[in-house]
Amino acid sequence: MFRASLVNRFKSSASTWNKATANSTSSVASTGTSANNFKAVSKADALASAPHAIPASRSVEETQMPWEGWISALVKDKLGQSTLDKIRNVLTFRPDDPHKLHQIPYPNTKTNLTSDPNGPKASFRYPSPGSQQPAGKPPVEDEGSIYSDPYFISHAPRDTARRYADPAFPSEENERLKLNLLPQDSPEVQELQEKFQAGPQSSPGNKGRFATGPSNFDDTGGLRATMSTNHAVLNQSLDSFMPNHLPTPTWFDDAEQDKIVAWYKEHNLPVPLGATGWGCVPREGRIARW
């Protein structure tokens, strides 16, 4: 009896699904769109209409699998809710999971944000990300350099402050001066000279040949990937970012200097060299600690 009822239930669900599919197909064939305003378009049409498309603020809540849950509905109809709950507790893991153990919840699933059943609820991807404001793109940095590409985020190619901090890679100019001051006929010095001329032996770079084969995606000479970079291209990049100017104080421009000189002359005081800088020192730094 139960088996026959199960078969009839399955046939009924299949018939309902076939009718829904037939109606959806006829609707698309006659109007070109379905109930969800879906239609097949070419790639050219999609690219042309993409800039003017208005994204939906809510995901589609109509299920695309109307047959799902028919076994539970059948057991509940024939045996009752209490028997269905007992079977779930025995055969399923976490039967009370509102998402049914799916990693991505259904669009029509609402989750309580508080312990109050009548409190505020949240739905998956609502509001839809497509209806939100686009992400803010930072301004172009160092126009004309490799950092004008917003996807190039490596810091080492321009980290000039720590360029010679690693004892394994000291300044070549300083090392050459040190070796020239040592006795050149010493075997130890000659060995050091050979090592210095050979240069660092680590990180030679793979010259664009990765495990997947040759690649030409890197137009920086090897700085985009750790496996492809080398000391020569790194030093070349650091040379281009080395500071080449002298820092100046905030009062160095002519307008600010004229303002400082005018203040001291107005108060009949001798003009000092530069500004006092009291406005740049925190209050705690100007109070005696005794």
N, C-alpha and C positions, 0 to 999 in steps of 0.2 A: 504493500500500500504506500509506504513511504517512498519507495523507489519510483513508483508510477507518478506520484505527486511531484517528485523531483524532476522527472523527465518532462512533465507537462509545464512545470515552472520554467525550465530551460527553453522549451519551445516557445512559450509565451514571450520570454525576454528576447529571444532571437527574432521573433516576428515583429516585436515593437522596434527593435534596432533596425531591421530591414526597412520598415515603413519610414522611420525617421531618416534613414540614409537616402531612400528613394525621394522623399519630399525635399530633402536638402539638395539632391542632385538636380531635380526638376526646377527648383528655385534658382539655382545657379545658371542652369541652361536657359531659363526664360528671362531673367533679369540681369544676369552677370554678377550678382552679389548674393550672399547668404544672409541669414538673420543677423550675423555678427559683422556684416559689411566686409566680408572677406571676398577677394576675387584674385584670379590668376593674372599676373602682369609680367611683361618682359623685363629684362634687366635694364634696358634703356629707359622704359617708362618709370621703373622704380627709382633710378638715379635722377630722372628729371623731376619727379614729384617729391623726392625726399626733402629738399629744402623748404617746401611749402606744406609738408605733412604736419598735422596737428595730432600729437600723441594722446592716447586715451589716459585719463587720470585714474582709471580703475581697471584691473585685470578682468578678463572674461570669467564670470562666475558660473556660467552654464557648463555642466560636466560634459566632457567629450567621451566618457565611458559610461553610458546609462545602464549597462548591464552589471556594473560593479555593485557588490553587496547583495546580490539576489539570493545567495545561499543563506546569509544571515536573515534576510527578510522572510525566506521560506521557513526556516527553523522557528523564528519568532511567531509566524502566523500559525504554525501547526502545534508547537510545543509551549509557547508562551515566553515572555521576557525573562522570567526567573530562570527557566531552563537554559535559555540562550546565554545568560550571564554566567551560569555554572560551567557551560561548555567552554566559553571564552577563558575563564579563569584557569581551566585545566589545560587547554590546548594552545593558548596564545601567550606571548610574552608582553607584559605591560598592556593589558586589555583596555585600560583607561586612557591610553595615550591619545590626545586629541588629534594628532597628526597621523595616527595609524602606523607609526614607526617609519614614515617617509621622511627622507632628509629635506625635501622641499615640500612645504605644506601646500594644500590645495588653495586656490585663490579665494574660495568662499569660506575657508576656515577662519573663525574669529577666536582669538586667544584672549583670555582675561588678563588684564594688566595688574589687577589687585585680587585680593581674596574674596571680594564681594562679587557674587555671580552676576549682579546687575550693574556692576561698575564698568568703567571704560574698557573697551576691547581694541585689539589691533589685528589687522589682516595682513597677509603676506603681500609684499610689494605694493602697499597702498599708503600714501599716494604713489602712483607708478613712477619709477625713476625717469621715464621718458617725458613726464610732464613737469619735471622740476627744472630749475634754472641750471644751465650748463656749468661745469666746473670752471673756476677761475684759472686762466692760464697765466703764469708769471710772465713778466716782460722779458724780452730778449736780453740775455746777459752777454757782455763782451762781444758786441757786434763785430763780425769779421773773423772771430777766433773759432776754435772747435766748440766752445761753449755757447755759441749762438744756436746750436741744435738743442732743443729743450730735453731731448732724450739722453744727452751725454751728461752724466751726473758724477763722473769720477772726480775725485778731489786730488789724487796724487799728481796728475800732470801739471798742477799749478800750485802745489804746496811748497812754495819757495822758503817759507819760514823754517821748515824742518828738512831742508834739502841735504845738509851735511851733518845732521844730527846722528845718523847711523854710522857707527865706527867702521862698518864694513864698506861703506861708500863715502869716503872723505872727499874733500875738495882736491881735484886733480892738480890745480895750481899750487896749493900748499904742499902736497906730497912731492911734487917735482922740485920745489925749493928745498925741502928737507933732504931729499936724496942728493941734490947738487952740493950741499954743504958737507956731506960725508966723504970720507976718503974713497976715491973711485977705484983704487986698486984692491980694495978689500973684497974677498969672495962673497961675504954676506951682502955687501952693498950691491955687488953685481947681480946677485940672485934677486934682490929686491927690485933692481932696475928692470930685470926681465919680467917679473910679475907685474910691475907697473905698466910696462909697454904692452903686455898681453891684455890688460884690462880685466874687468870682472868676467868670470866664466859662467856665472849663473844667469838664468832667465834669458836664453838666447832668442826666444820667440819661435813660434812654429811657422812663421812666414805665410800665414793664411791657410795652412793645411790642417784642418780639424779632423776629428774622427769620422765625420760625415763626408769628408772630401775637401777639395779646395773651395775657398770662399773669398769673395771680393766685396763683402758688405762694409768693410772698414776702410774709410778714406782718410784716416788719421795716421796711417803707417803702422798700426798695431795697438793703439791706446784703448780701443773699445773693449777688448777682452783680455783677461789676465794671461791666458795661454798664448796670445799672440804678441804681447808687448815685449819690449826689450830695452836695454839701458840706453842705447843710442837715441831712440825716438823719445824716450822719457827725458833725457837730458836736453834734447832739442826743444821739447815743449817747456821745460823749466826755464831754459834760457829766454824764451819769448815772454815769460811772465815775470822775470826778475825785475824788481823795482829799479827804476831809472830816474827817480826824482828825489829831491830833498823835501822832507815834511816841513811845513810852515805853520806857525801858530794861527789861531783864529783872528788875531788882531792885525795880521800882516797886510791886509789890503789897505789902500790909500784912504778910503773913506773912514775906516775904523781908526786909523792912526790920527787923522785930522780931528776926529771926535775926542780922542784921548788927550791930544795936545791942547785943544781948546779948553777942556775941563780943568787941566792943571793951570793954564794961564788965567782962567777966570778966578780960580781960588788962590792965585799968587803963590803957586808952589813950583818947585823945580820939576822939570819933566823927566821922569825916569826912563830907563831903557825897557821898552815893552810895556805891556799891561800888567797890572798886579795879579789878575787871575783869581780874585777873591770869589767871584761868582761861580767859578768852577770847582772850588773846594767845598765839600759838604760842611754843614754847620758843626758837626761833631769834630771835624778835623781842625777847626779854628778855636776850639775851647780848650783851655789848659786842663790837664788831667789831675793837677794837684788839688 
